[in-house]
Structure formats: C-alpha cells, structure tokens
Amino acid sequence: MSDLTKIVLVCAGEIPSYIKGACGTKLSWFQEILEPLGCTVTRHAIHENPQLLPEIGDAWIVSGSEESLMDEVPWMFDLSRALKSAVELGKPLLGICFGHQILAHTFGGSVLRNPKGWEIGSHTIKLTEAGKSAPLFRDLPSEFLVQQTHEDVVSELPPGVPLLADNNMGIQSFQIADKVFGIQFHPEFTSEVIQRYRDHQMQLGHELPHAPLAETPHSKQVLINFIAHVVEG
C-alpha cells in the first residue's frame, strides 16, 4: 500500500503504574512493532470515550485490560456494539487477551474465570489444522512460545467459529470472519514486561505456577502477519 496503514489501538483501560513507569505504554509497544511496517498507530481509549465509529482507521487492535469482562463495566457494552458495527463493515480486527475475550462474548461465545488458574509467563501454544492455514499464523511453527497474563478465558467459542490455537489452559485463538481474529496471548509483550507482571502478583501473595521466561519472536510475528496478510493482504 502506498499510503500509511492506519491502525487504531482500542485501549480497554490503562496499564498499571509498575509497568508503565519502566516499560513504556500500550501505544508505544505497538508503535515499536508496527510503525516500521509502514503503519501509523493511534490510541482510542474506549474506557474514556465510548464513541468509537466503525469507519475510523483501516484496522483495529483491541488491547488487554486490567478489568474483567465479568465485571460488566458500562464501557464494555459500548465496545461490544462498536465491534459488531465494525465487523458488519468488514473492518480487520485483532483482539488481544481481553480483546479476544470480548470478541468471543460479543458474537455468542462464553468467558469465565479459568478453573485451572492464572496463566502468566512464557507458555507454549499449539496451532490446530485451521490455525496452520490461517493468515494470522502464516509461516509459523505448529507450536511456539507466547507471553501470557490472564485469569479469565474463553470457555466456549461462538457458534461456527473455528479454533485456531489452544494449550492445556484453554482456547488461545479463533477466527470470527475473514479478517477478524482473537488471540489470548500478548504479542506486544517482552519478557521484561511479563516479569514485572509476575513479580507484582507474587508480591501481592498470589501463588503462581512456575514458568521460565523467554523472548517470544514467533508471537511478535503474529502482529506482523496481521498487518501483512490480513489488513494489507
């Protein structure tokens, strides 16, 4: 594309101060990865401004959130309505973590607090046969490491929606429409970011399963694929 691809980062809340002070912001993480690809990345804080028009931007990335979908905060209903309108318009969408969960919920799936516990750290996901042929995962191995931090999980996919990836903790990716995907993991996170999330939760007294931390270049490639093979493909 000759013009810059306009990506709207739909921020579902802010990152905590113990992350932001040392590791940047949600916007800066995505800008660092996507701007070298010929994209502009702008932020729309849906928790502050519920007016999100489907015509805005060439594609949306819906971020993670410190809030749980089960809290039913009012802006979440605004986001669901905006997602429905965007999908009807054919907007390319990528939901990440909370964004993945609210996409599933909006289109008839189910989300709950994972009875298997908190998934936090660097974990392996496995592509299904559908995932291996999906543009989001083009040229990626069938199993690769990703960064995770979440308690909630998509427990049931929307009707007719293919599962693209999973692991022993549950659903990790799905596809709603030709250009609409959800991923439970964080391709924008570095190992430093996830280490700070783990350290903070352990300081609060939460018992977390041990998961050695590592960089996750294959996970980052998912974001690159979203631009190259979904938005611009």
Order of alpha helices (4+ residues) and beta strands (2+ residues): beta-alpha-alpha-beta-beta-alpha-beta-alpha-beta-beta-alpha-beta-beta-beta-beta-beta-alpha-alpha
